[in-house]
């Protein structure tokens, strides 16, 4: 059960990062500054959004 909760939290952070990236927000606004593992998931989502924007999927 613990593993699932952790995965859900990481997936949620990734999704939040993606939304922030699509909205054009700065990666410096990541809410997980002190939690490295979750922060890296959030930043991964943010980067995925930047990539999607650069190929024209979002404006």
CHARMM-style PDB file with segment names, atoms N, HN, CA, C and O in Angstrom:
ATOM      1  N   UNK     1       0.827  -1.200   0.000  1.00  0.00      PROA
ATOM      2  CA  UNK     1       0.000   0.000   0.000  1.00  0.00      PROA
ATOM      3  C   UNK     1       0.868   1.259   0.000  1.00  0.00      PROA
ATOM      4  O   UNK     1       0.561   2.231  -0.691  1.00  0.00      PROA
ATOM      5  N   UNK     2       1.931   1.235   0.764  1.00  0.00      PROA
ATOM      6  HN  UNK     2       2.180   0.445   1.325  1.00  0.00      PROA
ATOM      7  CA  UNK     2       2.813   2.398   0.844  1.00  0.00      PROA
ATOM      8  C   UNK     2       3.336   2.794  -0.535  1.00  0.00      PROA
ATOM      9  O   UNK     2       3.364   3.975  -0.880  1.00  0.00      PROA
ATOM     10  N   UNK     3       3.746   1.806  -1.314  1.00  0.00      PROA
ATOM     11  HN  UNK     3       3.724   0.846  -1.034  1.00  0.00      PROA
ATOM     12  CA  UNK     3       4.284   2.103  -2.635  1.00  0.00      PROA
ATOM     13  C   UNK     3       3.261   2.822  -3.516  1.00  0.00      PROA
ATOM     14  O   UNK     3       3.599   3.755  -4.244  1.00  0.00      PROA
ATOM     15  N   UNK     4       2.023   2.378  -3.438  1.00  0.00      PROA
ATOM     16  HN  UNK     4       1.748   1.620  -2.846  1.00  0.00      PROA
ATOM     17  CA  UNK     4       0.971   2.986  -4.244  1.00  0.00      PROA
ATOM     18  C   UNK     4       0.748   4.446  -3.851  1.00  0.00      PROA
ATOM     19  O   UNK     4       0.596   5.306  -4.719  1.00  0.00      PROA
ATOM     20  N   UNK     5       0.727   4.728  -2.546  1.00  0.00      PROA
ATOM     21  HN  UNK     5       0.850   4.029  -1.841  1.00  0.00      PROA
ATOM     22  CA  UNK     5       0.533   6.104  -2.082  1.00  0.00      PROA
ATOM     23  C   UNK     5       1.667   6.987  -2.590  1.00  0.00      PROA
ATOM     24  O   UNK     5       1.443   8.117  -3.025  1.00  0.00      PROA
ATOM     25  N   UNK     6       2.875   6.460  -2.531  1.00  0.00      PROA
ATOM     26  HN  UNK     6       3.057   5.542  -2.178  1.00  0.00      PROA
ATOM     27  CA  UNK     6       4.034   7.227  -2.970  1.00  0.00      PROA
ATOM     28  C   UNK     6       3.942   7.496  -4.468  1.00  0.00      PROA
ATOM     29  O   UNK     6       4.213   8.612  -4.911  1.00  0.00      PROA
ATOM     30  N   UNK     7       3.566   6.495  -5.247  1.00  0.00      PROA
ATOM     31  HN  UNK     7       3.346   5.588  -4.887  1.00  0.00      PROA
ATOM     32  CA  UNK     7       3.437   6.667  -6.686  1.00  0.00      PROA
ATOM     33  C   UNK     7       2.360   7.703  -7.009  1.00  0.00      PROA
ATOM     34  O   UNK     7       2.551   8.565  -7.867  1.00  0.00      PROA
ATOM     35  N   UNK     8       1.223   7.607  -6.307  1.00  0.00      PROA
ATOM     36  HN  UNK     8       1.068   6.906  -5.610  1.00  0.00      PROA
ATOM     37  CA  UNK     8       0.138   8.561  -6.535  1.00  0.00      PROA
ATOM     38  C   UNK     8       0.615   9.988  -6.279  1.00  0.00      PROA
ATOM     39  O   UNK     8       0.306  10.900  -7.045  1.00  0.00      PROA
ATOM     40  N   UNK     9       1.369  10.172  -5.198  1.00  0.00      PROA
ATOM     41  HN  UNK     9       1.619   9.430  -4.576  1.00  0.00      PROA
ATOM     42  CA  UNK     9       1.874  11.498  -4.855  1.00  0.00      PROA
ATOM     43  C   UNK     9       2.825  12.005  -5.943  1.00  0.00      PROA
ATOM     44  O   UNK     9       2.780  13.173  -6.329  1.00  0.00      PROA
ATOM     45  N   UNK    10       3.680  11.111  -6.426  1.00  0.00      PROA
ATOM     46  HN  UNK    10       3.716  10.162  -6.113  1.00  0.00      PROA
ATOM     47  CA  UNK    10       4.626  11.498  -7.468  1.00  0.00      PROA
ATOM     48  C   UNK    10       3.900  11.797  -8.777  1.00  0.00      PROA
ATOM     49  O   UNK    10       4.244  12.747  -9.481  1.00  0.00      PROA
ATOM     50  N   UNK    11       2.898  10.986  -9.099  1.00  0.00      PROA
ATOM     51  HN  UNK    11       2.619  10.215  -8.527  1.00  0.00      PROA
ATOM     52  CA  UNK    11       2.133  11.229 -10.326  1.00  0.00      PROA
ATOM     53  C   UNK    11       1.394  12.559 -10.243  1.00  0.00      PROA
ATOM     54  O   UNK    11       1.307  13.292 -11.228  1.00  0.00      PROA
ATOM     55  N   UNK    12       0.862  12.864  -9.063  1.00  0.00      PROA
ATOM     56  HN  UNK    12       0.932  12.269  -8.263  1.00  0.00      PROA
ATOM     57  CA  UNK    12       0.151  14.122  -8.872  1.00  0.00      PROA
ATOM     58  C   UNK    12       1.122  15.302  -9.037  1.00  0.00      PROA
ATOM     59  O   UNK    12       0.778  16.307  -9.659  1.00  0.00      PROA
ATOM     60  N   UNK    13       2.321  15.179  -8.484  1.00  0.00      PROA
ATOM     61  HN  UNK    13       2.600  14.363  -7.978  1.00  0.00      PROA
ATOM     62  CA  UNK    13       3.320  16.242  -8.613  1.00  0.00      PROA
ATOM     63  C   UNK    13       3.686  16.442 -10.081  1.00  0.00      PROA
ATOM     64  O   UNK    13       3.823  17.578 -10.537  1.00  0.00      PROA
ATOM     65  N   UNK    14       3.845  15.345 -10.823  1.00  0.00      PROA
ATOM     66  HN  UNK    14       3.734  14.423 -10.452  1.00  0.00      PROA
ATOM     67  CA  UNK    14       4.173  15.426 -12.242  1.00  0.00      PROA
ATOM     68  C   UNK    14       3.068  16.159 -13.001  1.00  0.00      PROA
ATOM     69  O   UNK    14       3.336  17.030 -13.827  1.00  0.00      PROA
ATOM     70  N   UNK    15       1.819  15.790 -12.704  1.00  0.00      PROA
ATOM     71  HN  UNK    15       1.600  15.082 -12.032  1.00  0.00      PROA
ATOM     72  CA  UNK    15       0.678  16.421 -13.371  1.00  0.00      PROA
ATOM     73  C   UNK    15       0.601  17.912 -13.040  1.00  0.00      PROA
ATOM     74  O   UNK    15       0.306  18.731 -13.910  1.00  0.00      PROA
ATOM     75  N   UNK    16       0.866  18.260 -11.777  1.00  0.00      PROA
ATOM     76  HN  UNK    16       1.106  17.595 -11.070  1.00  0.00      PROA
ATOM     77  CA  UNK    16       0.851  19.673 -11.382  1.00  0.00      PROA
ATOM     78  C   UNK    16       1.946  20.450 -12.101  1.00  0.00      PROA
ATOM     79  O   UNK    16       1.732  21.578 -12.544  1.00  0.00      PROA
ATOM     80  N   UNK    17       3.110  19.840 -12.213  1.00  0.00      PROA
ATOM     81  HN  UNK    17       3.284  18.923 -11.854  1.00  0.00      PROA
ATOM     82  CA  UNK    17       4.217  20.480 -12.927  1.00  0.00      PROA
ATOM     83  C   UNK    17       3.882  20.678 -14.390  1.00  0.00      PROA
ATOM     84  O   UNK    17       4.206  21.709 -14.981  1.00  0.00      PROA
ATOM     85  N   UNK    18       3.233  19.683 -14.970  1.00  0.00      PROA
ATOM     86  HN  UNK    18       2.971  18.846 -14.490  1.00  0.00      PROA
ATOM     87  CA  UNK    18       2.841  19.776 -16.380  1.00  0.00      PROA
ATOM     88  C   UNK    18       1.880  20.943 -16.579  1.00  0.00      PROA
ATOM     89  O   UNK    18       2.035  21.740 -17.505  1.00  0.00      PROA
ATOM     90  N   UNK    19       0.878  21.034 -15.691  1.00  0.00      PROA
ATOM     91  HN  UNK    19       0.752  20.387 -14.939  1.00  0.00      PROA
ATOM     92  CA  UNK    19      -0.096  22.134 -15.791  1.00  0.00      PROA
ATOM     93  C   UNK    19       0.587  23.485 -15.657  1.00  0.00      PROA
ATOM     94  O   UNK    19       0.267  24.424 -16.387  1.00  0.00      PROA
ATOM     95  N   UNK    20       1.516  23.582 -14.736  1.00  0.00      PROA
ATOM     96  HN  UNK    20       1.776  22.820 -14.143  1.00  0.00      PROA
ATOM     97  CA  UNK    20       2.233  24.845 -14.539  1.00  0.00      PROA
ATOM     98  C   UNK    20       3.036  25.196 -15.789  1.00  0.00      PROA
ATOM     99  O   UNK    20       3.084  26.355 -16.201  1.00  0.00      PROA
ATOM    100  N   UNK    21       3.663  24.188 -16.385  1.00  0.00      PROA
ATOM    101  HN  UNK    21       3.624  23.247 -16.050  1.00  0.00      PROA
ATOM    102  CA  UNK    21       4.450  24.418 -17.600  1.00  0.00      PROA
ATOM    103  C   UNK    21       3.590  24.852 -18.767  1.00  0.00      PROA
ATOM    104  O   UNK    21       3.960  25.758 -19.514  1.00  0.00      PROA
ATOM    105  N   UNK    22       2.441  24.210 -18.930  1.00  0.00      PROA
ATOM    106  HN  UNK    22       2.140  23.474 -18.324  1.00  0.00      PROA
ATOM    107  CA  UNK    22       1.524  24.556 -20.009  1.00  0.00      PROA
ATOM    108  C   UNK    22       1.026  25.990 -19.821  1.00  0.00      PROA
ATOM    109  O   UNK    22       0.826  26.719 -20.793  1.00  0.00      PROA
ATOM    110  N   UNK    23       0.827  26.386 -18.561  1.00  0.00      PROA
ATOM    111  HN  UNK    23       0.990  25.794 -17.771  1.00  0.00      PROA
ATOM    112  CA  UNK    23       0.347  27.734 -18.252  1.00  0.00      PROA
ATOM    113  C   UNK    23       1.458  28.777 -18.408  1.00  0.00      PROA
ATOM    114  O   UNK    23       1.215  29.978 -18.292  1.00  0.00      PROA
ATOM    115  N   UNK    24       2.682  28.299 -18.672  1.00  0.00      PROA
ATOM    116  HN  UNK    24       2.879  27.323 -18.766  1.00  0.00      PROA
ATOM    117  CA  UNK    24       3.790  29.228 -18.880  1.00  0.00      PROA
ATOM    118  C   UNK    24       4.412  29.744 -17.596  1.00  0.00      PROA
ATOM    119  O   UNK    24       5.137  30.739 -17.606  1.00  0.00      PROA
ATOM    120  N   UNK    25       4.129  29.062 -16.480  1.00  0.00      PROA
ATOM    121  HN  UNK    25       3.540  28.254 -16.471  1.00  0.00      PROA
ATOM    122  CA  UNK    25       4.706  29.505 -15.209  1.00  0.00      PROA
ATOM    123  C   UNK    25       6.161  29.080 -15.089  1.00  0.00      PROA
ATOM    124  O   UNK    25       6.593  28.108 -15.708  1.00  0.00      PROA
ATOM    125  N   UNK    26       6.903  29.821 -14.286  1.00  0.00      PROA
ATOM    126  HN  UNK    26       6.552  30.610 -13.783  1.00  0.00      PROA
ATOM    127  CA  UNK    26       8.323  29.544 -14.085  1.00  0.00      PROA
ATOM    128  C   UNK    26       8.530  28.275 -13.272  1.00  0.00      PROA
ATOM    129  O   UNK    26       7.752  27.971 -12.368  1.00  0.00      PROA
ATOM    130  N   UNK    27       9.579  27.542 -13.597  1.00  0.00      PROA
ATOM    131  HN  UNK    27      10.211  27.788 -14.332  1.00  0.00      PROA
ATOM    132  CA  UNK    27       9.872  26.336 -12.813  1.00  0.00      PROA
ATOM    133  C   UNK    27      10.308  26.705 -11.393  1.00  0.00      PROA
ATOM    134  O   UNK    27      10.309  25.855 -10.503  1.00  0.00      PROA
ATOM    135  N   UNK    28      10.673  27.956 -11.183  1.00  0.00      PROA
ATOM    136  HN  UNK    28      10.672  28.647 -11.906  1.00  0.00      PROA
ATOM    137  CA  UNK    28      11.052  28.408  -9.836  1.00  0.00      PROA
ATOM    138  C   UNK    28       9.848  28.408  -8.901  1.00  0.00      PROA
ATOM    139  O   UNK    28      10.010  28.483  -7.683  1.00  0.00      PROA
ATOM    140  N   UNK    29       8.645  28.325  -9.457  1.00  0.00      PROA
ATOM    141  HN  UNK    29       8.514  28.264 -10.447  1.00  0.00      PROA
ATOM    142  CA  UNK    29       7.432  28.314  -8.633  1.00  0.00      PROA
ATOM    143  C   UNK    29       7.072  26.913  -8.143  1.00  0.00      PROA
ATOM    144  O   UNK    29       5.999  26.716  -7.573  1.00  0.00      PROA
ATOM    145  N   UNK    30       7.939  25.960  -8.353  1.00  0.00      PROA
ATOM    146  HN  UNK    30       8.811  26.120  -8.816  1.00  0.00      PROA
ATOM    147  CA  UNK    30       7.691  24.600  -7.873  1.00  0.00      PROA
ATOM    148  C   UNK    30       7.419  24.615  -6.373  1.00  0.00      PROA
ATOM    149  O   UNK    30       8.223  25.142  -5.603  1.00  0.00      PROA
ATOM    150  N   UNK    31       6.284  24.039  -5.947  1.00  0.00      PROA
ATOM    151  HN  UNK    31       5.631  23.611  -6.572  1.00  0.00      PROA
ATOM    152  CA  UNK    31       5.936  24.058  -4.525  1.00  0.00      PROA
ATOM    153  C   UNK    31       6.736  23.068  -3.673  1.00  0.00      PROA
ATOM    154  O   UNK    31       6.605  23.060  -2.449  1.00  0.00      PROA
ATOM    155  N   UNK    32       7.550  22.247  -4.301  1.00  0.00      PROA
ATOM    156  HN  UNK    32       7.657  22.253  -5.295  1.00  0.00      PROA
ATOM    157  CA  UNK    32       8.272  21.207  -3.548  1.00  0.00      PROA
ATOM    158  C   UNK    32       9.762  21.504  -3.451  1.00  0.00      PROA
ATOM    159  O   UNK    32      10.580  20.641  -3.770  1.00  0.00      PROA
ATOM    160  N   UNK    33      10.126  22.691  -3.022  1.00  0.00      PROA
ATOM    161  HN  UNK    33       9.462  23.391  -2.762  1.00  0.00      PROA
ATOM    162  CA  UNK    33      11.538  23.079  -3.000  1.00  0.00      PROA
ATOM    163  C   UNK    33      12.406  22.207  -2.093  1.00  0.00      PROA
ATOM    164  O   UNK    33      13.593  22.026  -2.365  1.00  0.00      PROA
ATOM    165  N   UNK    34      11.831  21.670  -1.026  1.00  0.00      PROA
ATOM    166  HN  UNK    34      10.867  21.817  -0.805  1.00  0.00      PROA
ATOM    167  CA  UNK    34      12.652  20.948  -0.053  1.00  0.00      PROA
ATOM    168  C   UNK    34      12.567  19.435  -0.180  1.00  0.00      PROA
ATOM    169  O   UNK    34      13.297  18.714   0.499  1.00  0.00      PROA
ATOM    170  N   UNK    35      11.676  18.946  -1.050  1.00  0.00      PROA
ATOM    171  HN  UNK    35      11.083  19.532  -1.602  1.00  0.00      PROA
ATOM    172  CA  UNK    35      11.490  17.488  -1.175  1.00  0.00      PROA
ATOM    173  C   UNK    35      12.016  17.037  -2.539  1.00  0.00      PROA
ATOM    174  O   UNK    35      11.307  17.091  -3.544  1.00  0.00      PROA
ATOM    175  N   UNK    36      13.261  16.595  -2.548  1.00  0.00      PROA
ATOM    176  HN  UNK    36      13.836  16.551  -1.732  1.00  0.00      PROA
ATOM    177  CA  UNK    36      13.948  16.327  -3.811  1.00  0.00      PROA
ATOM    178  C   UNK    36      13.228  15.376  -4.753  1.00  0.00      PROA
ATOM    179  O   UNK    36      13.106  15.662  -5.944  1.00  0.00      PROA
ATOM    180  N   UNK    37      12.748  14.250  -4.239  1.00  0.00      PROA
ATOM    181  HN  UNK    37      12.847  14.017  -3.271  1.00  0.00      PROA
ATOM    182  CA  UNK    37      12.138  13.247  -5.117  1.00  0.00      PROA
ATOM    183  C   UNK    37      10.866  13.794  -5.769  1.00  0.00      PROA
ATOM    184  O   UNK    37      10.657  13.639  -6.973  1.00  0.00      PROA
ATOM    185  N   UNK    38      10.021  14.434  -4.957  1.00  0.00      PROA
ATOM    186  HN  UNK    38      10.191  14.560  -3.979  1.00  0.00      PROA
ATOM    187  CA  UNK    38       8.771  14.978  -5.489  1.00  0.00      PROA
ATOM    188  C   UNK    38       9.081  16.163  -6.407  1.00  0.00      PROA
ATOM    189  O   UNK    38       8.448  16.330  -7.449  1.00  0.00      PROA
ATOM    190  N   UNK    39      10.059  16.982  -6.011  1.00  0.00      PROA
ATOM    191  HN  UNK    39      10.573  16.847  -5.164  1.00  0.00      PROA
ATOM    192  CA  UNK    39      10.448  18.132  -6.818  1.00  0.00      PROA
ATOM    193  C   UNK    39      10.916  17.686  -8.207  1.00  0.00      PROA
ATOM    194  O   UNK    39      10.586  18.320  -9.209  1.00  0.00      PROA
ATOM    195  N   UNK    40      11.673  16.610  -8.262  1.00  0.00      PROA
ATOM    196  HN  UNK    40      11.941  16.095  -7.448  1.00  0.00      PROA
ATOM    197  CA  UNK    40      12.166  16.167  -9.571  1.00  0.00      PROA
ATOM    198  C   UNK    40      11.017  15.661 -10.439  1.00  0.00      PROA
ATOM    199  O   UNK    40      11.066  15.800 -11.661  1.00  0.00      PROA
ATOM    200  N   UNK    41       9.988  15.080  -9.834  1.00  0.00      PROA
ATOM    201  HN  UNK    41       9.948  14.967  -8.842  1.00  0.00      PROA
ATOM    202  CA  UNK    41       8.799  14.673 -10.601  1.00  0.00      PROA
ATOM    203  C   UNK    41       8.074  15.905 -11.138  1.00  0.00      PROA
ATOM    204  O   UNK    41       7.674  15.944 -12.301  1.00  0.00      PROA
ATOM    205  N   UNK    42       7.909  16.913 -10.274  1.00  0.00      PROA
ATOM    206  HN  UNK    42       8.233  16.881  -9.328  1.00  0.00      PROA
ATOM    207  CA  UNK    42       7.225  18.150 -10.678  1.00  0.00      PROA
ATOM    208  C   UNK    42       7.983  18.793 -11.843  1.00  0.00      PROA
ATOM    209  O   UNK    42       7.390  19.209 -12.838  1.00  0.00      PROA
ATOM    210  N   UNK    43       9.314  18.862 -11.693  1.00  0.00      PROA
ATOM    211  HN  UNK    43       9.796  18.524 -10.885  1.00  0.00      PROA
ATOM    212  CA  UNK    43      10.131  19.466 -12.749  1.00  0.00      PROA
ATOM    213  C   UNK    43      10.074  18.639 -14.034  1.00  0.00      PROA
ATOM    214  O   UNK    43      10.129  19.187 -15.135  1.00  0.00      PROA
ATOM    215  N   UNK    44       9.964  17.327 -13.888  1.00  0.00      PROA
ATOM    216  HN  UNK    44       9.919  16.882 -12.994  1.00  0.00      PROA
ATOM    217  CA  UNK    44       9.822  16.470 -15.067  1.00  0.00      PROA
ATOM    218  C   UNK    44       8.539  16.797 -15.818  1.00  0.00      PROA
ATOM    219  O   UNK    44       8.530  16.867 -17.047  1.00  0.00      PROA
ATOM    220  N   UNK    45       7.465  16.995 -15.079  1.00  0.00      PROA
ATOM    221  HN  UNK    45       7.473  16.938 -14.081  1.00  0.00      PROA
ATOM    222  CA  UNK    45       6.196  17.382 -15.697  1.00  0.00      PROA
ATOM    223  C   UNK    45       6.309  18.741 -16.358  1.00  0.00      PROA
ATOM    224  O   UNK    45       5.799  18.954 -17.458  1.00  0.00      PROA
ATOM    225  N   UNK    46       6.985  19.667 -15.674  1.00  0.00      PROA
ATOM    226  HN  UNK    46       7.399  19.494 -14.780  1.00  0.00      PROA
ATOM    227  CA  UNK    46       7.183  21.020 -16.204  1.00  0.00      PROA
ATOM    228  C   UNK    46       7.966  20.951 -17.526  1.00  0.00      PROA
ATOM    229  O   UNK    46       7.615  21.611 -18.504  1.00  0.00      PROA
ATOM    230  N   UNK    47       9.028  20.142 -17.534  1.00  0.00      PROA
ATOM    231  HN  UNK    47       9.313  19.606 -16.740  1.00  0.00      PROA
ATOM    232  CA  UNK    47       9.838  19.997 -18.761  1.00  0.00      PROA
ATOM    233  C   UNK    47       9.041  19.356 -19.885  1.00  0.00      PROA
ATOM    234  O   UNK    47       9.158  19.764 -21.041  1.00  0.00      PROA
ATOM    235  N   UNK    48       8.226  18.348 -19.554  1.00  0.00      PROA
ATOM    236  HN  UNK    48       8.131  18.016 -18.616  1.00  0.00      PROA
ATOM    237  CA  UNK    48       7.382  17.719 -20.581  1.00  0.00      PROA
ATOM    238  C   UNK    48       6.458  18.761 -21.207  1.00  0.00      PROA
ATOM    239  O   UNK    48       6.231  18.753 -22.417  1.00  0.00      PROA
ATOM    240  N   UNK    49       5.926  19.658 -20.374  1.00  0.00      PROA
ATOM    241  HN  UNK    49       6.111  19.665 -19.391  1.00  0.00      PROA
ATOM    242  CA  UNK    49       5.033  20.702 -20.881  1.00  0.00      PROA
ATOM    243  C   UNK    49       5.798  21.674 -21.782  1.00  0.00      PROA
ATOM    244  O   UNK    49       5.282  22.104 -22.813  1.00  0.00      PROA
ATOM    245  N   UNK    50       7.025  22.018 -21.394  1.00  0.00      PROA
ATOM    246  HN  UNK    50       7.445  21.669 -20.556  1.00  0.00      PROA
ATOM    247  CA  UNK    50       7.830  22.920 -22.223  1.00  0.00      PROA
ATOM    248  C   UNK    50       8.069  22.291 -23.596  1.00  0.00      PROA
ATOM    249  O   UNK    50       7.999  22.962 -24.626  1.00  0.00      PROA
ATOM    250  N   UNK    51       8.348  21.011 -23.584  1.00  0.00      PROA
ATOM    251  HN  UNK    51       8.405  20.466 -22.747  1.00  0.00      PROA
ATOM    252  CA  UNK    51       8.577  20.290 -24.837  1.00  0.00      PROA
ATOM    253  C   UNK    51       7.309  20.285 -25.690  1.00  0.00      PROA
ATOM    254  O   UNK    51       7.362  20.518 -26.897  1.00  0.00      PROA
ATOM    255  N   UNK    52       6.165  20.017 -25.049  1.00  0.00      PROA
ATOM    256  HN  UNK    52       6.122  19.828 -24.068  1.00  0.00      PROA
ATOM    257  CA  UNK    52       4.890  19.989 -25.771  1.00  0.00      PROA
ATOM    258  C   UNK    52       4.587  21.373 -26.358  1.00  0.00      PROA
ATOM    259  O   UNK    52       4.079  21.477 -27.474  1.00  0.00      PROA
ATOM    260  N   UNK    53       4.896  22.421 -25.613  1.00  0.00      PROA
ATOM    261  HN  UNK    53       5.309  22.337 -24.706  1.00  0.00      PROA
ATOM    262  CA  UNK    53       4.672  23.778 -26.110  1.00  0.00      PROA
ATOM    263  C   UNK    53       5.608  24.060 -27.297  1.00  0.00      PROA
ATOM    264  O   UNK    53       5.210  24.703 -28.268  1.00  0.00      PROA
ATOM    265  N   UNK    54       6.845  23.575 -27.208  1.00  0.00      PROA
ATOM    266  HN  UNK    54       7.168  23.053 -26.419  1.00  0.00      PROA
ATOM    267  CA  UNK    54       7.808  23.892 -28.262  1.00  0.00      PROA
ATOM    268  C   UNK    54       7.464  23.218 -29.588  1.00  0.00      PROA
ATOM    269  O   UNK    54       7.849  23.704 -30.651  1.00  0.00      PROA
ATOM    270  N   UNK    55       6.745  22.107 -29.528  1.00  0.00      PROA
ATOM    271  HN  UNK    55       6.432  21.712 -28.664  1.00  0.00      PROA
ATOM    272  CA  UNK    55       6.322  21.465 -30.789  1.00  0.00      PROA
ATOM    273  C   UNK    55       4.916  21.883 -31.187  1.00  0.00      PROA
ATOM    274  O   UNK    55       4.345  21.355 -32.142  1.00  0.00      PROA
ATOM    275  N   UNK    56       4.361  22.841 -30.440  1.00  0.00      PROA
ATOM    276  HN  UNK    56       4.825  23.270 -29.664  1.00  0.00      PROA
ATOM    277  CA  UNK    56       3.086  23.428 -30.839  1.00  0.00      PROA
ATOM    278  C   UNK    56       1.839  22.744 -30.326  1.00  0.00      PROA
ATOM    279  O   UNK    56       0.749  23.011 -30.832  1.00  0.00      PROA
ATOM    280  N   UNK    57       1.957  21.865 -29.331  1.00  0.00      PROA
ATOM    281  HN  UNK    57       2.843  21.648 -28.920  1.00  0.00      PROA
ATOM    282  CA  UNK    57       0.762  21.210 -28.807  1.00  0.00      PROA
ATOM    283  C   UNK    57      -0.061  22.168 -27.943  1.00  0.00      PROA
ATOM    284  O   UNK    57      -1.281  22.036 -27.844  1.00  0.00      PROA
ATOM    285  N   UNK    58       0.617  23.128 -27.321  1.00  0.00      PROA
ATOM    286  HN  UNK    58       1.608  23.236 -27.401  1.00  0.00      PROA
ATOM    287  CA  UNK    58      -0.067  24.108 -26.465  1.00  0.00      PROA
ATOM    288  C   UNK    58       0.435  25.491 -26.819  1.00  0.00      PROA
ATOM    289  O   UNK    58       1.537  25.649 -27.345  1.00  0.00      PROA
ATOM    290  N   UNK    59      -0.384  26.500 -26.527  1.00  0.00      PROA
ATOM    291  HN  UNK    59      -1.280  26.373 -26.100  1.00  0.00      PROA
ATOM    292  CA  UNK    59       0.052  27.886 -26.747  1.00  0.00      PROA
ATOM    293  C   UNK    59      -0.031  28.660 -25.455  1.00  0.00      PROA
ATOM    294  OT1 UNK    59       0.292  29.847 -25.424  1.00  0.00      PROA
TER     295      UNK     59
END
